[in-house]
Amino acid sequence: MVRAVTPDTFSFMVLGYAVILGTMAAYTISLMLRSRRINIELRMLEDAQARERESQTR
């Protein structure tokens, strides 16, 4: 009788989780950077709009 040997796939599982978590971390960092850039641009637009309103009232 031949016994079936269960393959050792633990290292593949760890590698898979590392890839998934790395991808999620990169996406999260990307979202944070995009949010920061959008907030900076929003502040610049609000400042420009306020300056334009001031110049129109003069």
All heavy atoms as TSV, in Angstrom:
chain	resi	resn	atom	element	x	y	z
A	1	MET	N	N	0.845	-1.182	0.000
A	1	MET	CA	C	0.000	0.000	0.000
A	1	MET	C	C	0.890	1.245	0.000
A	1	MET	O	O	1.840	1.352	0.761
A	1	MET	CB	C	-0.876	-0.037	1.251
A	1	MET	CG	C	-1.800	1.120	1.333
A	1	MET	SD	S	-2.629	1.113	2.907
A	1	MET	CE	C	-4.270	0.855	2.401
A	2	VAL	N	N	0.540	2.221	-0.859
A	2	VAL	CA	C	1.326	3.442	-0.998
A	2	VAL	C	C	0.618	4.558	-0.237
A	2	VAL	O	O	-0.583	4.777	-0.394
A	2	VAL	CB	C	1.469	3.831	-2.486
A	2	VAL	CG1	C	2.225	5.129	-2.629
A	2	VAL	CG2	C	2.128	2.714	-3.250
A	3	ARG	N	N	1.371	5.228	0.592
A	3	ARG	CA	C	0.782	6.339	1.353
A	3	ARG	C	C	0.919	7.633	0.551
A	3	ARG	O	O	1.978	7.927	-0.001
A	3	ARG	CB	C	1.489	6.521	2.683
A	3	ARG	CG	C	1.204	5.426	3.640
A	3	ARG	CD	C	1.773	5.806	4.971
A	3	ARG	NE	N	1.348	4.833	5.952
A	3	ARG	CZ	C	1.578	4.930	7.221
A	3	ARG	NH1	N	2.269	5.948	7.678
A	3	ARG	NH2	N	1.158	4.018	8.062
A	4	ALA	N	N	-0.156	8.421	0.536
A	4	ALA	CA	C	-0.116	9.716	-0.150
A	4	ALA	C	C	0.569	10.726	0.753
A	4	ALA	O	O	0.278	10.810	1.944
A	4	ALA	CB	C	-1.520	10.178	-0.474
A	5	VAL	N	N	1.473	11.476	0.181
A	5	VAL	CA	C	2.210	12.486	0.931
A	5	VAL	C	C	1.560	13.834	0.666
A	5	VAL	O	O	1.366	14.221	-0.482
A	5	VAL	CB	C	3.692	12.517	0.512
A	5	VAL	CG1	C	4.439	13.615	1.242
A	5	VAL	CG2	C	4.328	11.164	0.751
A	6	THR	N	N	1.213	14.515	1.708
A	6	THR	CA	C	0.617	15.841	1.568
A	6	THR	C	C	1.723	16.835	1.258
A	6	THR	O	O	2.707	16.919	1.996
A	6	THR	CB	C	-0.093	16.262	2.868
A	6	THR	OG1	O	-1.046	15.266	3.219
A	6	THR	CG2	C	-0.779	17.598	2.706
A	7	PRO	N	N	1.567	17.593	0.156
A	7	PRO	CA	C	2.618	18.555	-0.186
A	7	PRO	C	C	2.675	19.693	0.837
A	7	PRO	O	O	1.662	20.098	1.394
A	7	PRO	CB	C	2.207	19.076	-1.559
A	7	PRO	CG	C	0.769	18.766	-1.696
A	7	PRO	CD	C	0.480	17.591	-0.800
A	8	ASP	N	N	3.871	20.196	1.059
A	8	ASP	CA	C	4.065	21.306	1.992
A	8	ASP	C	C	3.913	22.620	1.231
A	8	ASP	O	O	4.797	23.015	0.472
A	8	ASP	CB	C	5.447	21.217	2.631
A	8	ASP	CG	C	5.693	22.322	3.632
A	8	ASP	OD1	O	4.702	22.910	4.118
A	8	ASP	OD2	O	6.868	22.595	3.932
A	9	THR	N	N	2.776	23.294	1.399
A	9	THR	CA	C	2.495	24.543	0.681
A	9	THR	C	C	2.472	25.750	1.611
A	9	THR	O	O	1.984	26.818	1.242
A	9	THR	CB	C	1.150	24.437	-0.056
A	9	THR	OG1	O	0.120	24.162	0.894
A	9	THR	CG2	C	1.187	23.341	-1.112
A	10	PHE	N	N	2.987	25.589	2.811
A	10	PHE	CA	C	2.971	26.682	3.775
A	10	PHE	C	C	3.715	27.908	3.257
A	10	PHE	O	O	3.241	29.041	3.398
A	10	PHE	CB	C	3.586	26.220	5.108
A	10	PHE	CG	C	3.599	27.285	6.154
A	10	PHE	CD1	C	2.436	27.652	6.806
A	10	PHE	CD2	C	4.780	27.937	6.479
A	10	PHE	CE1	C	2.444	28.638	7.770
A	10	PHE	CE2	C	4.800	28.934	7.441
A	10	PHE	CZ	C	3.625	29.284	8.095
A	11	SER	N	N	4.854	27.702	2.618
A	11	SER	CA	C	5.635	28.844	2.123
A	11	SER	C	C	4.870	29.599	1.030
A	11	SER	O	O	4.947	30.821	0.949
A	11	SER	CB	C	6.996	28.382	1.599
A	11	SER	OG	O	6.822	27.443	0.555
A	12	PHE	N	N	4.116	28.879	0.190
A	12	PHE	CA	C	3.309	29.546	-0.829
A	12	PHE	C	C	2.183	30.368	-0.200
A	12	PHE	O	O	1.836	31.445	-0.676
A	12	PHE	CB	C	2.724	28.535	-1.817
A	12	PHE	CG	C	3.757	27.871	-2.669
A	12	PHE	CD1	C	4.014	26.510	-2.541
A	12	PHE	CD2	C	4.489	28.595	-3.596
A	12	PHE	CE1	C	4.964	25.898	-3.332
A	12	PHE	CE2	C	5.441	27.990	-4.394
A	12	PHE	CZ	C	5.681	26.635	-4.251
A	13	MET	N	N	1.602	29.842	0.885
A	13	MET	CA	C	0.553	30.573	1.580
A	13	MET	C	C	1.112	31.863	2.180
A	13	MET	O	O	0.519	32.938	2.047
A	13	MET	CB	C	-0.066	29.717	2.686
A	13	MET	CG	C	-1.204	30.409	3.411
A	13	MET	SD	S	-1.729	29.570	4.910
A	13	MET	CE	C	-0.378	29.972	5.995
A	14	VAL	N	N	2.266	31.775	2.810
A	14	VAL	CA	C	2.893	32.953	3.404
A	14	VAL	C	C	3.229	33.962	2.315
A	14	VAL	O	O	2.985	35.169	2.464
A	14	VAL	CB	C	4.149	32.560	4.215
A	14	VAL	CG1	C	4.936	33.784	4.635
A	14	VAL	CG2	C	3.754	31.723	5.424
A	15	LEU	N	N	3.773	33.508	1.202
A	15	LEU	CA	C	4.100	34.386	0.090
A	15	LEU	C	C	2.835	35.047	-0.461
A	15	LEU	O	O	2.823	36.251	-0.756
A	15	LEU	CB	C	4.819	33.606	-1.010
A	15	LEU	CG	C	5.230	34.396	-2.238
A	15	LEU	CD1	C	6.236	35.483	-1.852
A	15	LEU	CD2	C	5.805	33.470	-3.287
A	16	GLY	N	N	1.764	34.285	-0.592
A	16	GLY	CA	C	0.495	34.839	-1.076
A	16	GLY	C	C	-0.030	35.930	-0.155
A	16	GLY	O	O	-0.462	36.994	-0.623
A	17	TYR	N	N	-0.022	35.683	1.141
A	17	TYR	CA	C	-0.467	36.699	2.093
A	17	TYR	C	C	0.435	37.933	2.042
A	17	TYR	O	O	-0.039	39.062	2.143
A	17	TYR	CB	C	-0.512	36.144	3.518
A	17	TYR	CG	C	-1.811	35.454	3.841
A	17	TYR	CD1	C	-1.899	34.066	3.868
A	17	TYR	CD2	C	-2.960	36.189	4.107
A	17	TYR	CE1	C	-3.085	33.425	4.163
A	17	TYR	CE2	C	-4.155	35.558	4.401
A	17	TYR	CZ	C	-4.215	34.173	4.427
A	17	TYR	OH	O	-5.399	33.558	4.703
A	18	ALA	N	N	1.732	37.730	1.892
A	18	ALA	CA	C	2.657	38.860	1.820
A	18	ALA	C	C	2.362	39.709	0.591
A	18	ALA	O	O	2.368	40.950	0.667
A	18	ALA	CB	C	4.102	38.358	1.790
A	19	VAL	N	N	2.091	39.066	-0.540
A	19	VAL	CA	C	1.773	39.809	-1.768
A	19	VAL	C	C	0.472	40.578	-1.591
A	19	VAL	O	O	0.376	41.760	-1.949
A	19	VAL	CB	C	1.700	38.850	-2.980
A	19	VAL	CG1	C	1.097	39.539	-4.193
A	19	VAL	CG2	C	3.076	38.305	-3.301
A	20	ILE	N	N	-0.530	39.929	-1.042
A	20	ILE	CA	C	-1.834	40.588	-0.848
A	20	ILE	C	C	-1.703	41.762	0.112
A	20	ILE	O	O	-2.201	42.864	-0.164
A	20	ILE	CB	C	-2.878	39.573	-0.344
A	20	ILE	CG1	C	-3.219	38.595	-1.463
A	20	ILE	CG2	C	-4.132	40.276	0.148
A	20	ILE	CD1	C	-4.043	37.411	-1.024
A	21	LEU	N	N	-1.044	41.564	1.236
A	21	LEU	CA	C	-0.895	42.641	2.216
A	21	LEU	C	C	-0.034	43.774	1.662
A	21	LEU	O	O	-0.311	44.954	1.908
A	21	LEU	CB	C	-0.310	42.102	3.516
A	21	LEU	CG	C	-1.247	41.180	4.303
A	21	LEU	CD1	C	-0.516	40.606	5.523
A	21	LEU	CD2	C	-2.507	41.894	4.731
A	22	GLY	N	N	0.998	43.441	0.895
A	22	GLY	CA	C	1.834	44.462	0.271
A	22	GLY	C	C	1.041	45.289	-0.728
A	22	GLY	O	O	1.176	46.520	-0.789
A	23	THR	N	N	0.202	44.626	-1.511
A	23	THR	CA	C	-0.643	45.328	-2.478
A	23	THR	C	C	-1.628	46.245	-1.767
A	23	THR	O	O	-1.831	47.395	-2.179
A	23	THR	CB	C	-1.397	44.320	-3.362
A	23	THR	OG1	O	-0.446	43.480	-4.018
A	23	THR	CG2	C	-2.256	45.017	-4.391
A	24	MET	N	N	-2.233	45.752	-0.703
A	24	MET	CA	C	-3.177	46.575	0.052
A	24	MET	C	C	-2.478	47.771	0.692
A	24	MET	O	O	-3.030	48.879	0.714
A	24	MET	CB	C	-3.888	45.723	1.117
A	24	MET	CG	C	-4.882	44.772	0.503
A	24	MET	SD	S	-5.694	43.581	1.606
A	24	MET	CE	C	-5.778	44.350	3.159
A	25	ALA	N	N	-1.273	47.574	1.190
A	25	ALA	CA	C	-0.517	48.679	1.792
A	25	ALA	C	C	-0.165	49.720	0.736
A	25	ALA	O	O	-0.300	50.927	0.981
A	25	ALA	CB	C	0.748	48.152	2.466
A	26	ALA	N	N	0.257	49.267	-0.436
A	26	ALA	CA	C	0.596	50.207	-1.514
A	26	ALA	C	C	-0.638	50.994	-1.941
A	26	ALA	O	O	-0.562	52.206	-2.183
A	26	ALA	CB	C	1.188	49.457	-2.698
A	27	TYR	N	N	-1.784	50.338	-2.032
A	27	TYR	CA	C	-3.027	51.015	-2.416
A	27	TYR	C	C	-3.432	52.036	-1.358
A	27	TYR	O	O	-3.847	53.154	-1.681
A	27	TYR	CB	C	-4.129	49.984	-2.640
A	27	TYR	CG	C	-5.426	50.579	-3.102
A	27	TYR	CD1	C	-5.519	51.234	-4.327
A	27	TYR	CD2	C	-6.564	50.490	-2.329
A	27	TYR	CE1	C	-6.706	51.780	-4.763
A	27	TYR	CE2	C	-7.760	51.038	-2.757
A	27	TYR	CZ	C	-7.830	51.674	-3.975
A	27	TYR	OH	O	-9.006	52.217	-4.398
A	28	THR	N	N	-3.300	51.670	-0.092
A	28	THR	CA	C	-3.641	52.591	0.995
A	28	THR	C	C	-2.737	53.819	0.964
A	28	THR	O	O	-3.206	54.952	1.114
A	28	THR	CB	C	-3.520	51.878	2.361
A	28	THR	OG1	O	-4.401	50.747	2.355
A	28	THR	CG2	C	-3.868	52.799	3.498
A	29	ILE	N	N	-1.455	53.613	0.763
A	29	ILE	CA	C	-0.520	54.745	0.676
A	29	ILE	C	C	-0.861	55.613	-0.523
A	29	ILE	O	O	-0.852	56.850	-0.431
A	29	ILE	CB	C	0.937	54.230	0.609
A	29	ILE	CG1	C	1.327	53.613	1.951
A	29	ILE	CG2	C	1.898	55.338	0.230
A	29	ILE	CD1	C	2.625	52.842	1.936
A	30	SER	N	N	-1.209	54.986	-1.635
A	30	SER	CA	C	-1.601	55.732	-2.828
A	30	SER	C	C	-2.831	56.597	-2.545
A	30	SER	O	O	-2.881	57.768	-2.940
A	30	SER	CB	C	-1.898	54.763	-3.969
A	30	SER	OG	O	-2.502	55.418	-5.049
A	31	LEU	N	N	-3.816	56.044	-1.867
A	31	LEU	CA	C	-5.018	56.811	-1.523
A	31	LEU	C	C	-4.693	57.977	-0.592
A	31	LEU	O	O	-5.241	59.079	-0.741
A	31	LEU	CB	C	-6.071	55.905	-0.876
A	31	LEU	CG	C	-6.768	54.911	-1.790
A	31	LEU	CD1	C	-7.707	54.023	-0.978
A	31	LEU	CD2	C	-7.520	55.616	-2.890
A	32	MET	N	N	-3.800	57.748	0.364
A	32	MET	CA	C	-3.418	58.821	1.287
A	32	MET	C	C	-2.721	59.952	0.544
A	32	MET	O	O	-2.998	61.132	0.786
A	32	MET	CB	C	-2.521	58.261	2.394
A	32	MET	CG	C	-3.251	57.362	3.362
A	32	MET	SD	S	-2.163	56.458	4.484
A	32	MET	CE	C	-1.252	57.768	5.244
A	33	LEU	N	N	-1.820	59.615	-0.376
A	33	LEU	CA	C	-1.115	60.641	-1.144
A	33	LEU	C	C	-2.075	61.407	-2.054
A	33	LEU	O	O	-1.978	62.631	-2.183
A	33	LEU	CB	C	0.010	60.008	-1.965
A	33	LEU	CG	C	1.175	59.443	-1.160
A	33	LEU	CD1	C	2.153	58.713	-2.072
A	33	LEU	CD2	C	1.872	60.540	-0.373
A	34	ARG	N	N	-2.994	60.701	-2.676
A	34	ARG	CA	C	-3.991	61.366	-3.528
A	34	ARG	C	C	-4.849	62.317	-2.710
A	34	ARG	O	O	-5.137	63.428	-3.138
A	34	ARG	CB	C	-4.898	60.338	-4.195
A	34	ARG	CG	C	-4.241	59.534	-5.265
A	34	ARG	CD	C	-5.222	58.534	-5.824
A	34	ARG	NE	N	-4.573	57.569	-6.691
A	34	ARG	CZ	C	-5.219	56.608	-7.331
A	34	ARG	NH1	N	-6.526	56.484	-7.188
A	34	ARG	NH2	N	-4.569	55.775	-8.108
A	35	SER	N	N	-5.259	61.871	-1.534
A	35	SER	CA	C	-6.082	62.704	-0.664
A	35	SER	C	C	-5.333	63.963	-0.259
A	35	SER	O	O	-5.895	65.066	-0.248
A	35	SER	CB	C	-6.488	61.908	0.579
A	35	SER	OG	O	-7.177	62.723	1.488
A	36	ARG	N	N	-4.060	63.817	0.077
A	36	ARG	CA	C	-3.246	64.969	0.465
A	36	ARG	C	C	-3.146	65.970	-0.691
A	36	ARG	O	O	-3.320	67.166	-0.501
A	36	ARG	CB	C	-1.851	64.506	0.883
A	36	ARG	CG	C	-0.979	65.658	1.361
A	36	ARG	CD	C	0.408	65.213	1.718
A	36	ARG	NE	N	0.380	64.219	2.778
A	36	ARG	CZ	C	1.413	63.476	3.123
A	36	ARG	NH1	N	2.553	63.603	2.497
A	36	ARG	NH2	N	1.316	62.610	4.099
A	37	ARG	N	N	-2.889	65.450	-1.906
A	37	ARG	CA	C	-2.780	66.342	-3.074
A	37	ARG	C	C	-4.098	67.045	-3.365
A	37	ARG	O	O	-4.118	68.227	-3.699
A	37	ARG	CB	C	-2.334	65.554	-4.304
A	37	ARG	CG	C	-0.849	65.314	-4.320
A	37	ARG	CD	C	-0.420	64.703	-5.636
A	37	ARG	NE	N	0.260	63.455	-5.319
A	37	ARG	CZ	C	0.049	62.288	-5.897
A	37	ARG	NH1	N	-0.823	62.181	-6.863
A	37	ARG	NH2	N	0.718	61.227	-5.539
A	38	ILE	N	N	-5.199	66.328	-3.236
A	38	ILE	CA	C	-6.518	66.921	-3.490
A	38	ILE	C	C	-6.811	68.010	-2.465
A	38	ILE	O	O	-7.336	69.073	-2.808
A	38	ILE	CB	C	-7.613	65.841	-3.495
A	38	ILE	CG1	C	-7.488	65.001	-4.757
A	38	ILE	CG2	C	-9.004	66.456	-3.394
A	38	ILE	CD1	C	-8.389	63.789	-4.781
A	39	ASN	N	N	-6.488	67.767	-1.200
A	39	ASN	CA	C	-6.721	68.778	-0.167
A	39	ASN	C	C	-5.878	70.024	-0.405
A	39	ASN	O	O	-6.345	71.144	-0.202
A	39	ASN	CB	C	-6.450	68.200	1.221
A	39	ASN	CG	C	-7.548	67.263	1.666
A	39	ASN	OD1	O	-8.706	67.424	1.278
A	39	ASN	ND2	N	-7.205	66.280	2.469
A	40	ILE	N	N	-4.634	69.841	-0.830
A	40	ILE	CA	C	-3.775	70.996	-1.140
A	40	ILE	C	C	-4.367	71.786	-2.296
A	40	ILE	O	O	-4.456	73.021	-2.252
A	40	ILE	CB	C	-2.336	70.525	-1.458
A	40	ILE	CG1	C	-1.662	70.010	-0.190
A	40	ILE	CG2	C	-1.521	71.644	-2.089
A	40	ILE	CD1	C	-0.343	69.298	-0.440
A	41	GLU	N	N	-4.798	71.077	-3.335
A	41	GLU	CA	C	-5.385	71.761	-4.494
A	41	GLU	C	C	-6.682	72.464	-4.115
A	41	GLU	O	O	-6.951	73.575	-4.572
A	41	GLU	CB	C	-5.633	70.760	-5.614
A	41	GLU	CG	C	-6.048	71.426	-6.907
A	41	GLU	CD	C	-6.080	70.474	-8.076
A	41	GLU	OE1	O	-5.415	69.412	-8.011
A	41	GLU	OE2	O	-6.761	70.794	-9.053
A	42	LEU	N	N	-7.474	71.843	-3.262
A	42	LEU	CA	C	-8.728	72.461	-2.814
A	42	LEU	C	C	-8.447	73.753	-2.053
A	42	LEU	O	O	-9.112	74.771	-2.279
A	42	LEU	CB	C	-9.510	71.485	-1.939
A	42	LEU	CG	C	-10.830	71.988	-1.366
A	42	LEU	CD1	C	-11.797	72.335	-2.494
A	42	LEU	CD2	C	-11.434	70.946	-0.440
A	43	ARG	N	N	-7.447	73.730	-1.159
A	43	ARG	CA	C	-7.086	74.945	-0.423
A	43	ARG	C	C	-6.604	76.039	-1.367
A	43	ARG	O	O	-6.953	77.214	-1.198
A	43	ARG	CB	C	-6.014	74.642	0.619
A	43	ARG	CG	C	-6.600	74.120	1.911
A	43	ARG	CD	C	-5.544	74.003	2.986
A	43	ARG	NE	N	-5.362	72.569	3.217
A	43	ARG	CZ	C	-4.218	71.914	3.130
A	43	ARG	NH1	N	-3.111	72.540	2.857
A	43	ARG	NH2	N	-4.163	70.618	3.325
A	44	MET	N	N	-5.825	75.664	-2.375
A	44	MET	CA	C	-5.342	76.653	-3.346
A	44	MET	C	C	-6.516	77.258	-4.111
A	44	MET	O	O	-6.566	78.474	-4.330
A	44	MET	CB	C	-4.355	76.005	-4.317
A	44	MET	CG	C	-3.012	75.731	-3.702
A	44	MET	SD	S	-1.808	74.846	-4.754
A	44	MET	CE	C	-2.286	75.216	-6.393
A	45	LEU	N	N	-7.469	76.436	-4.515
A	45	LEU	CA	C	-8.635	76.944	-5.244
A	45	LEU	C	C	-9.499	77.841	-4.365
A	45	LEU	O	O	-10.010	78.870	-4.828
A	45	LEU	CB	C	-9.462	75.776	-5.789
A	45	LEU	CG	C	-8.840	74.998	-6.936
A	45	LEU	CD1	C	-9.666	73.755	-7.243
A	45	LEU	CD2	C	-8.713	75.866	-8.159
A	46	GLU	N	N	-9.659	77.456	-3.103
A	46	GLU	CA	C	-10.446	78.290	-2.185
A	46	GLU	C	C	-9.764	79.638	-1.968
A	46	GLU	O	O	-10.429	80.677	-1.923
A	46	GLU	CB	C	-10.651	77.566	-0.859
A	46	GLU	CG	C	-11.640	76.425	-0.943
A	46	GLU	CD	C	-11.693	75.586	0.318
A	46	GLU	OE1	O	-10.764	75.684	1.167
A	46	GLU	OE2	O	-12.673	74.823	0.469
A	47	ASP	N	N	-8.437	79.645	-1.828
A	47	ASP	CA	C	-7.694	80.896	-1.664
A	47	ASP	C	C	-7.825	81.772	-2.909
A	47	ASP	O	O	-8.031	82.991	-2.802
A	47	ASP	CB	C	-6.215	80.626	-1.375
A	47	ASP	CG	C	-5.995	80.021	0.003
A	47	ASP	OD1	O	-6.917	80.096	0.843
A	47	ASP	OD2	O	-4.898	79.471	0.223
A	48	ALA	N	N	-7.723	81.148	-4.078
A	48	ALA	CA	C	-7.855	81.905	-5.326
A	48	ALA	C	C	-9.253	82.486	-5.453
A	48	ALA	O	O	-9.439	83.635	-5.887
A	48	ALA	CB	C	-7.542	81.008	-6.513
A	49	GLN	N	N	-10.246	81.727	-5.056
A	49	GLN	CA	C	-11.628	82.204	-5.118
A	49	GLN	C	C	-11.834	83.369	-4.149
A	49	GLN	O	O	-12.496	84.356	-4.481
A	49	GLN	CB	C	-12.584	81.063	-4.792
A	49	GLN	CG	C	-14.041	81.393	-5.015
A	49	GLN	CD	C	-14.933	80.195	-4.733
A	49	GLN	OE1	O	-14.569	79.317	-3.927
A	49	GLN	NE2	N	-16.067	80.144	-5.379
A	50	ALA	N	N	-11.255	83.278	-2.961
A	50	ALA	CA	C	-11.382	84.361	-1.986
A	50	ALA	C	C	-10.697	85.626	-2.500
A	50	ALA	O	O	-11.231	86.734	-2.355
A	50	ALA	CB	C	-10.777	83.936	-0.651
A	51	ARG	N	N	-9.512	85.489	-3.105
A	51	ARG	CA	C	-8.814	86.651	-3.670
A	51	ARG	C	C	-9.626	87.276	-4.804
A	51	ARG	O	O	-9.685	88.492	-4.936
A	51	ARG	CB	C	-7.425	86.251	-4.175
A	51	ARG	CG	C	-6.417	86.068	-3.067
A	51	ARG	CD	C	-4.996	85.969	-3.612
A	51	ARG	NE	N	-4.832	84.907	-4.602
A	51	ARG	CZ	C	-4.472	83.647	-4.314
A	51	ARG	NH1	N	-4.240	83.304	-3.075
A	51	ARG	NH2	N	-4.333	82.763	-5.274
A	52	GLU	N	N	-10.255	86.423	-5.616
A	52	GLU	CA	C	-11.062	86.932	-6.723
A	52	GLU	C	C	-12.268	87.710	-6.194
A	52	GLU	O	O	-12.618	88.766	-6.712
A	52	GLU	CB	C	-11.525	85.779	-7.607
A	52	GLU	CG	C	-12.282	86.238	-8.839
A	52	GLU	CD	C	-12.648	85.078	-9.743
A	52	GLU	OE1	O	-11.870	84.107	-9.808
A	52	GLU	OE2	O	-13.712	85.159	-10.369
A	53	ARG	N	N	-12.887	87.207	-5.134
A	53	ARG	CA	C	-14.033	87.918	-4.535
A	53	ARG	C	C	-13.597	89.263	-3.968
A	53	ARG	O	O	-14.306	90.253	-4.090
A	53	ARG	CB	C	-14.649	87.072	-3.429
A	53	ARG	CG	C	-15.482	85.929	-3.936
A	53	ARG	CD	C	-16.120	85.171	-2.793
A	53	ARG	NE	N	-16.781	83.973	-3.286
A	53	ARG	CZ	C	-17.030	82.921	-2.552
A	53	ARG	NH1	N	-16.661	82.881	-1.277
A	53	ARG	NH2	N	-17.622	81.878	-3.075
A	54	GLU	N	N	-12.410	89.282	-3.332
A	54	GLU	CA	C	-11.900	90.538	-2.781
A	54	GLU	C	C	-11.637	91.548	-3.875
A	54	GLU	O	O	-11.928	92.733	-3.721
A	54	GLU	CB	C	-10.617	90.296	-1.997
A	54	GLU	CG	C	-10.816	89.638	-0.655
A	54	GLU	CD	C	-9.490	89.370	0.055
A	54	GLU	OE1	O	-8.431	89.834	-0.447
A	54	GLU	OE2	O	-9.521	88.705	1.093
A	55	SER	N	N	-11.089	91.096	-4.986
A	55	SER	CA	C	-10.771	92.028	-6.073
A	55	SER	C	C	-12.051	92.538	-6.753
A	55	SER	O	O	-12.075	93.646	-7.285
A	55	SER	CB	C	-9.853	91.382	-7.098
A	55	SER	OG	O	-10.534	90.345	-7.783
A	56	GLN	N	N	-13.106	91.769	-6.733
A	56	GLN	CA	C	-14.362	92.182	-7.347
A	56	GLN	C	C	-15.103	93.203	-6.478
A	56	GLN	O	O	-15.845	94.020	-6.987
A	56	GLN	CB	C	-15.272	90.977	-7.612
A	56	GLN	CG	C	-14.802	90.123	-8.733
A	56	GLN	CD	C	-15.686	88.894	-8.927
A	56	GLN	OE1	O	-16.590	88.641	-8.138
A	56	GLN	NE2	N	-15.407	88.138	-9.967
A	57	THR	N	N	-14.907	93.157	-5.170
A	57	THR	CA	C	-15.602	94.089	-4.270
A	57	THR	C	C	-14.910	95.450	-4.214
A	57	THR	O	O	-15.472	96.402	-3.704
A	57	THR	CB	C	-15.677	93.500	-2.842
A	57	THR	OG1	O	-14.366	93.243	-2.362
A	57	THR	CG2	C	-16.522	92.249	-2.825
A	58	ARG	N	N	-13.713	95.546	-4.734
A	58	ARG	CA	C	-12.979	96.814	-4.695
A	58	ARG	C	C	-13.386	97.715	-5.818
A	58	ARG	O	O	-13.854	97.566	-6.798
A	58	ARG	CB	C	-11.477	96.578	-4.775
A	58	ARG	CG	C	-10.981	95.940	-3.513
A	58	ARG	CD	C	-9.501	95.772	-3.576
A	58	ARG	NE	N	-9.069	95.119	-2.351
A	58	ARG	CZ	C	-7.829	94.921	-2.059
A	58	ARG	NH1	N	-6.870	95.329	-2.854
A	58	ARG	NH2	N	-7.483	94.338	-0.946
